[in-house]
Structures are given as structure tokens and as C-alpha cells.
Amino acid sequence: MTTDTSGTCPSVRYTLGIVRTAYRMRLLSRPAPPQFPTTVCEVVVPLGAYNAVLVQTTIAAAVLHPGLELPLPNWTANTRPGTIAVIGDSGCRVTTAGPDQACANHQTGWPFPQIANSAAKVTQPDLVIHVGDYLYRDDPAQADDKAANPGCTTSADRFTWACVVADFFRPAEKLLAMAPVVLTRGNHEDCRTPPATGGAGAAWFRYLADELRANGSCSFYPDPVEIRAGVLHLLNVDSSFADPADSGSLAQQATYTRQFESVNQLAAQQTGHDYFVVTHKPVWMVRSVGPPLETFTPVLERAVAGTTLGRLADNIRMVVSGHAHLYQMIDFNTTRPPQVTVGFSGGAPLEQGPNDAGVIGKSVGTPLQPVNHSVTQGGVFGYAALNRNAGTWDLTAHDPAGAVRGQTCTLSGSTANKEFVCH
């Protein structure tokens, strides 16, 4: 993506086997100022290619971020990423009514820039997953970092390219240069923000979606998308508009049952491979033990129960989500996959979350199943990492500087009894 009015696409040169060739990128959208003064292009690069570099003489942009080299997968069709960084709910909250985050303070005010840099430098991932909520600047005029973000300085600028840069592309620059990314849409990028075309949803579909668009349109319920990382498959389910008031409404159950039916059908295609569901709103997260027990997100767990299988497929090893501004892992030691919630990467306000001792044993979901393990970190910022461990995964939470916070939890190899053992 380039901030220019040329409407031309650069070329990418990469090596495949012993042949090094330059390929012109395909034009996806032309500049549509003032909201989108950009040219968006794409190119399909085959697995196994390496050393992908933008050809300098074909670039129309005056400034290039982060550089000429483009990150490519380092796995093959028969392997999987070694390390995955997971971030979520990362934008800087700025509203007309307030209170606002101190976006210019990257230590305690809005630490996402520090978190993204630490994930790149300390964790050095092969793949990055963002579980949604990028665009928090509802009123950029109230931000305290306007000088650093030209074009994202007035109330009229919200949801423009400049504000997408301010909230995501600039602070995540080093991380985006490190590894390929999988992006999930959050409720901050749904279709409700006015206008009907050209709002946050339009920015999502222009710059961040799996299938990019040029016409400013926004869909509430796009189909799930499968992203293959070797023998690991990521099933991206758009839950951005699930129960938009977070009231416990089940009105959309049939819609999401169709989504999870598709998820199970995709997982059935490679029964010997691992699948993760990545979706912004959690399916089985415990927000409060109450009473009454409060969970995210009832319409999603009911939708899963309504599928033909009545559950997620056995080879779906975990669900990775955000939305709640904390870190949590819960498991059930059954065929139900663990729920990992990573919503503490910069967005405010933070949530304290429940006491884990009170969560364990509580019955959650449909059918009701008691929680086997619960690990919650509330009131702190950070990110998570998944590290390949033989045939399974180690899960860790990290503070903004990249240090591991708490225990390492290892996912069991069983598909009948899925649990994390922490040590």
C-alpha cells in the first residue's frame, strides 16, 4: 500500500528454486481521497519462494515503510510455523466524551508500539495473529499525538488511511516486517460506524481483510476463510457483529451456526492436521464468576452446539480470540478446544477478570462442561506466544517488554481430552 495518487503498482522480485524473477503487483484499488489517498496492490507469491524485495525503480511512493524486503512464510507444505505471536485489541482509545488514552505515552498510556516492537525483537515470530480491534480513534481531535500523525488530527479524519496508519501500521511497523500476518476483524471495524460506506468497516475491507475491496462496501457476515500455514490451518471467523451490545442475545444463532458448520466442513478436509479457530469474540471465555456467571459469547457457543456435530471438529485444537481486555486461557479436558483470549495489547480500559480459583469447576457452554484449568491475567498489557513443541504447542503470556509473565502451558496431544498443562 502506498500513499500516492499514481494508481500504479510496483514489482516484487523473489527467488523460487534457482530462478529469480520480478512480478508486477495487481491493482486492487485506486486512490479515493480524502479518506483513502492510497494505491492498494497485491501479488500471489508461491510457498517456497524467498528473498522477496520491492523493485526500487517501480515504486511511486515518496517514502517506503518499513523497507524493501517483504516477509514470506518460512514453513513448507509439510511443516508449520515454529513461533506465533498473538496480539489483540491494540488501538488507542480516543473519544469525544473521554476518558482518553495517552497515545503519546508508549510505556503506560498506550503501550502497543512497545508491545509490537517486543514481539518482533524478543519473540521473533514466524507468524503473527491479530485477533481484532485496531481502530479506536473515534475522535482524533482529542488525541495527544496529533503531531506524529498528520492527516489523523480532526474529528472528520476518523477511519481514514492516516488513522489506520496511526493506530496500526506505524506502531506495528517492525512486527509487520518480521513475519506474515493473519488479521481478524473486531467490533471496532464492523459496519455500524457511519457512514454506511466509508466508515471503519470500509477501511477494514480496503486495507486489512482477507479479501480486499475497492468500493467502500461493508459486509456484516462474510464467510469463514481458511488460511493454511503448512500443516496448521487457521479458520478465520468474522464475529465482529456477534451480539453487538454484548447483552447475551441469541438472535443471530442461526447465522453463526452456518458459519461454524462451514468451519467443521473445512476441518474435515485434513483430519490429520491441526486447526485453530481465530475469531474476535470468544466462544467460551469467563468474564466474571458472579453470581451470575458471565461469559463471552453466548450466541457463539450456542451456534457451535447447533451444528451437525454439536461441537467443533476434533482436530480443531484451540480457539484464539480477543475482545475482553485481558489475557485468559481456559480448557475443559474434553473434545471442546481450549479458549485463549488475548485482548490486552494496548486498548483501554483494561479488565481485571475473574479469580481463577473461582472459575475452575464452573460449568460453561452448551452442553455445560466444567472448566478444568483457568489462567487469567487482568489489569496488565501484553501479548501471547505459541511455540511449537514436538507435535503440540507451548502457550506463554508476555509483558510489554517481551518477558514471559506467569507459567508456560503445554497443550495436550489428545483430541479427546484437550487441556493445557502449566509448569
C-alpha positions in Angstrom: 0.0 0.0 0.0 1.4 3.4 -1.0 0.2 6.9 -0.1 0.2 8.4 -3.6 -2.1 9.4 -6.4 -0.4 7.5 -9.2 -2.6 4.4 -9.2 0.3 2.3 -10.3 1.7 -0.8 -8.7 5.3 -1.7 -8.0 7.0 -5.0 -8.9 8.2 -7.7 -6.5 11.3 -9.7 -7.2 11.7 -13.1 -5.5 13.6 -16.4 -5.9 11.8 -19.7 -6.4 14.2 -22.7 -6.7 17.1 -21.2 -8.6 15.1 -18.7 -10.6 14.9 -15.1 -9.6 12.1 -13.1 -11.3 10.3 -9.8 -10.9 6.5 -9.8 -11.0 4.2 -6.7 -11.3 1.7 -6.5 -8.5 -2.0 -6.4 -9.4 -4.0 -3.2 -8.7 -6.8 -3.7 -6.2 -7.9 -0.1 -5.6 -7.1 3.4 -6.8 -6.8 6.5 -4.6 -10.2 7.8 -3.3 -9.2 10.9 -1.4 -9.6 12.4 1.1 -10.4 9.2 3.1 -8.2 6.7 1.1 -5.4 8.5 -0.8 -3.8 5.2 -1.5 -3.0 2.7 -4.1 -3.6 -0.9 -2.9 -1.9 -3.7 -4.8 -1.3 -7.4 -4.3 0.7 -10.3 -5.7 0.5 -14.0 -5.1 3.8 -15.5 -4.0 4.1 -19.3 -4.1 5.1 -21.2 -1.0 8.8 -21.9 -1.0 9.8 -18.5 -2.5 12.3 -16.4 -0.6 14.1 -13.1 -0.6 11.1 -11.1 -1.8 12.1 -7.4 -2.4 10.2 -4.5 -3.9 11.9 -3.3 -7.1 13.0 0.3 -6.2 12.6 1.7 -9.7 8.9 0.7 -9.8 7.9 2.4 -6.6 5.8 5.6 -6.8 5.6 6.3 -3.1 7.9 9.0 -1.8 8.6 7.1 1.5 8.6 3.4 2.0 7.8 1.7 5.3 9.2 -0.5 6.7 11.6 -1.3 3.8 12.1 -3.0 0.5 12.1 -6.6 1.8 8.8 -8.4 2.3 8.3 -11.2 4.9 7.4 -14.6 3.5 6.4 -17.9 5.1 9.4 -20.0 6.3 7.4 -23.2 6.5 6.8 -25.8 3.8 3.6 -27.7 2.9 4.5 -30.4 5.4 5.7 -28.2 8.3 4.2 -25.4 10.4 5.4 -22.1 12.0 7.7 -22.5 14.9 6.6 -19.4 16.8 3.4 -17.4 16.6 2.9 -14.0 18.2 -0.7 -13.2 19.2 -1.9 -9.7 19.7 -5.3 -8.2 20.0 -7.4 -5.1 20.9 -4.5 -2.8 20.3 -5.7 0.7 19.1 -5.5 3.9 21.2 -8.9 4.8 22.6 -9.8 8.4 21.8 -13.4 9.5 22.1 -15.3 12.8 22.2 -16.7 12.0 25.7 -13.4 10.5 27.1 -11.6 9.5 29.1 -8.9 9.1 26.5 -5.7 7.1 26.5 -2.4 9.0 26.4 -1.5 7.9 22.9 1.9 9.6 23.0 3.0 7.7 26.1 4.1 4.3 24.8 5.1 3.0 28.2 2.0 3.2 30.4 -0.5 5.2 28.3 -0.7 3.3 25.0 2.0 0.5 25.0 1.0 -1.1 21.7 4.1 0.3 19.9 6.3 -1.2 22.6 4.4 -4.4 22.6 4.7 -4.8 18.8 8.4 -4.0 18.9 9.0 -6.5 21.7 7.0 -9.2 19.9 9.3 -8.6 16.9 12.6 -8.3 18.6 12.2 -10.7 21.6 9.7 -13.3 20.4 10.8 -13.2 16.7 7.7 -14.9 15.3 7.3 -16.8 12.1 3.7 -15.8 12.0 1.6 -13.1 13.7 -2.1 -13.3 14.6 -4.1 -10.2 15.4 -7.5 -11.0 16.8 -9.1 -7.7 16.1 -9.9 -4.2 17.2 -7.4 -1.9 15.6 -9.2 1.4 15.1 -10.0 3.2 18.4 -9.7 6.8 17.3 -13.3 7.7 17.2 -12.4 11.4 17.6 -8.8 12.0 16.5 -9.1 15.7 17.5 -8.8 14.6 21.2 -5.6 12.6 20.7 -2.3 13.9 22.3 -0.1 12.6 19.5 -1.6 14.5 16.5 1.8 16.0 15.6 3.1 12.5 14.9 0.1 11.6 12.8 -0.6 14.1 10.0 -4.0 13.5 8.4 -5.4 12.0 11.6 -6.0 15.1 13.6 -9.6 16.2 13.3 -13.0 14.6 14.0 -13.6 14.3 10.3 -10.4 12.2 9.9 -11.6 9.1 11.7 -11.5 5.9 9.7 -9.2 7.4 7.1 -5.9 5.9 5.9 -4.0 8.3 8.1 -5.8 7.0 11.2 -5.3 3.3 10.2 -1.6 4.2 10.0 -1.7 5.9 13.4 -3.5 3.1 15.2 -1.9 0.1 13.4 0.6 0.3 10.6 3.0 2.7 12.1 3.2 1.2 15.7 3.3 -2.3 14.3 5.9 -1.5 11.6 8.7 -3.7 12.9 6.4 -6.6 13.6 4.8 -6.4 10.1 8.3 -6.5 8.7 9.2 -9.6 10.7 6.6 -12.2 9.6 3.4 -12.8 7.7 0.2 -11.8 9.5 -3.3 -13.2 9.9 -5.8 -10.4 10.7 -9.3 -10.9 12.3 -11.9 -8.2 12.3 -13.1 -6.8 15.6 -16.2 -4.9 16.5 -14.3 -1.6 16.1 -14.2 -2.4 12.4 -17.8 -3.6 12.0 -20.3 -2.0 9.6 -22.2 0.1 12.2 -19.9 3.1 12.2 -21.3 5.8 9.9 -21.4 6.4 7.0 -22.8 3.1 5.7 -19.9 3.1 3.2 -16.6 4.7 4.1 -16.6 4.0 7.8 -14.4 1.7 9.9 -15.8 -1.3 8.1 -14.9 0.2 4.7 -11.3 0.8 6.0 -11.2 -2.8 7.1 -12.2 -4.1 3.7 -9.9 -1.8 1.9 -6.7 -2.5 3.9 -6.9 -5.4 6.3 -9.5 -8.0 5.2 -8.6 -11.4 3.7 -10.4 -10.3 0.5 -9.8 -6.6 -0.1 -12.3 -4.3 -1.7 -12.2 -1.1 -3.6 -15.8 0.2 -3.4 -16.2 1.2 0.2 -18.7 -1.6 0.9 -19.0 -3.5 4.2 -20.5 -6.9 5.0 -21.7 -7.9 8.4 -21.2 -11.7 8.0 -18.5 -12.7 5.5 -17.9 -16.4 5.1 -15.1 -18.0 7.1 -11.7 -18.0 5.4 -9.1 -20.8 5.7 -5.5 -19.7 5.9 -3.0 -22.6 5.6 0.3 -22.4 7.3 1.7 -25.7 6.2 0.0 -28.4 8.3 -1.5 -25.7 10.6 -4.8 -24.3 9.3 -6.3 -21.1 10.7 -10.0 -20.7 10.3 -10.8 -17.0 10.4 -14.4 -16.5 11.6 -15.8 -12.9 11.5 -17.6 -12.4 14.8 -17.3 -8.6 14.8 -21.1 -8.2 14.8 -21.9 -11.1 17.1 -24.3 -9.8 19.9 -23.2 -6.2 19.2 -24.5 -5.0 22.6 -22.8 -7.9 24.5 -26.1 -8.4 26.2 -26.3 -12.2 25.9 -28.7 -12.1 22.9 -29.1 -15.3 20.9 -30.8 -13.6 17.9 -28.0 -14.4 15.5 -27.6 -18.0 16.5 -28.7 -19.4 13.1 -26.3 -17.1 11.2 -23.3 -18.2 13.3 -24.3 -21.9 13.2 -24.0 -21.7 9.4 -20.5 -20.2 10.0 -19.4 -22.9 12.3 -20.9 -25.6 10.1 -18.5 -24.3 7.4 -15.7 -24.4 9.9 -16.3 -28.1 10.6 -16.5 -28.9 6.9 -13.1 -27.2 6.3 -11.5 -29.1 9.2 -12.8 -32.4 7.8 -10.7 -31.9 4.7 -7.4 -32.7 6.5 -8.2 -34.7 9.6 -4.5 -35.3 10.4 -3.7 -31.6 10.5 -4.2 -29.1 13.3 -6.8 -26.3 13.0 -7.2 -23.1 15.1 -10.3 -21.0 15.0 -9.4 -17.4 15.1 -12.3 -15.0 15.8 -12.6 -11.7 17.6 -15.3 -12.5 20.2 -14.5 -15.5 22.4 -16.7 -18.6 22.3 -16.2 -19.8 25.9 -14.4 -17.0 27.9 -15.3 -16.4 31.5 -15.6 -12.7 32.3 -17.0 -13.0 35.8 -18.0 -15.8 38.2 -20.7 -13.6 39.6 -23.2 -14.7 40.6 -24.5 -14.9 38.0 -21.7 -16.4 35.8 -20.9 -14.0 32.9 -19.4 -15.4 29.8 -18.4 -14.3 26.3 -20.1 -15.0 23.9 -23.4 -17.0 24.4 -24.6 -16.7 20.8 -21.3 -18.2 19.5 -21.3 -21.2 21.9 -24.9 -21.9 21.2 -24.1 -21.6 17.4 -21.4 -24.3 17.8 -23.8 -26.5 19.7 -26.3 -26.1 16.8 -24.0 -27.6 14.2 -24.5 -31.1 12.8 -21.7 -32.4 15.0 -23.0 -30.4 18.0 -19.4 -29.3 18.7 -16.2 -28.1 16.9 -14.4 -30.8 14.9 -12.0 -32.9 16.9 -8.9 -31.6 15.1 -9.7 -28.0 16.0 -7.1 -27.7 18.8 -7.9 -24.2 20.2 -10.0 -21.1 19.7 -8.0 -17.8 19.8 -9.9 -14.6 20.4 -9.8 -11.1 21.9 -12.5 -8.5 22.7 -12.1 -8.7 26.5 -9.2 -6.5 27.6 -7.3 -9.2 29.4 -5.5 -12.5 28.9 -7.2 -15.8 29.7 -6.8 -19.4 28.9 -9.5 -21.9 29.9 -9.8 -25.6 29.0 -12.3 -28.4 29.7 -10.3 -31.6 29.2 -12.8 -32.8 26.7 -13.1 -32.7 22.9 -14.0 -29.0 23.3 -10.9 -26.9 22.4 -9.4 -24.6 24.9 -10.3 -20.9 24.6 -7.4 -18.5 24.5 -8.3 -14.8 24.9 -5.7 -12.2 24.0 -7.3 -8.7 24.3 -4.6 -6.8 26.3 -2.3 -5.4 23.6 -2.9 -1.7 24.1 -6.6 -0.9 24.1 -8.2 0.6 27.2 -9.8 0.2 29.7 -8.2 -3.0 30.9 -10.4 -5.6 32.7 -9.4 -7.3 35.9 -11.1 -10.5 35.1 -12.1 -13.3 37.5 -10.2 -15.1 40.2 -9.1 -18.4 38.6 -9.9 -20.4 41.7 -13.5 -19.4 41.2 -13.5 -20.2 37.5 -12.3 -23.8 37.9 -15.2 -26.2 38.1 -17.8 -23.7 36.9 -20.0 -25.1 34.1 -19.7 -23.3 30.8 -21.2 -23.7 27.3 -23.7 -25.9 25.6 -23.7 -28.7 26.7 -22.5 -27.5 30.1 -18.9 -28.6 30.9 -16.8 -27.7 34.0 -13.7 -25.6 33.5 -10.6 -27.7 34.0 -7.9 -25.1 34.0 -8.1 -21.3 34.1 -5.2 -18.8 33.8 -6.2 -15.2 33.8 -4.1 -12.0 33.8 -6.1 -8.9 34.3 -5.2 -5.2 34.6 -2.0 -5.6 32.6 -0.9 -5.1 29.0 0.9 -7.6 26.9 0.7 -10.3 24.2 0.9 -14.0 23.9 3.1 -16.5 22.0 2.6 -20.1 20.8 5.8 -22.1 20.3 5.9 -25.4 18.5 6.8 -28.2 20.9 7.2 -31.5 19.1 3.7 -32.3 17.9 2.0 -29.7 20.1 2.2 -26.1 21.3 3.5 -24.1 24.3 1.5 -21.1 25.3 3.0 -18.1 27.1 1.8 -14.6 28.1 4.3 -11.7 27.8 4.6 -8.3 29.3 5.1 -5.2 27.1 8.9 -5.7 27.2 8.6 -9.2 26.0 9.4 -11.1 29.2 7.3 -14.2 30.0 4.7 -13.4 32.6 3.5 -16.5 34.5 3.8 -20.2 33.6 4.3 -21.9 30.3 1.2 -24.0 29.4 1.6 -27.0 27.1 -1.3 -28.3 25.0 -2.0 -32.0 25.3 -1.7 -34.1 22.2 -5.0 -35.8 22.7 -8.0 -34.6 20.6 -10.4 -36.3 23.0 -9.0 -34.6 26.1 -7.8 -31.2 25.2 -6.1 -29.4 28.0 -3.1 -27.2 28.8 -0.7 -28.4 31.5 1.0 -25.4 33.0 4.5 -25.5 34.6 
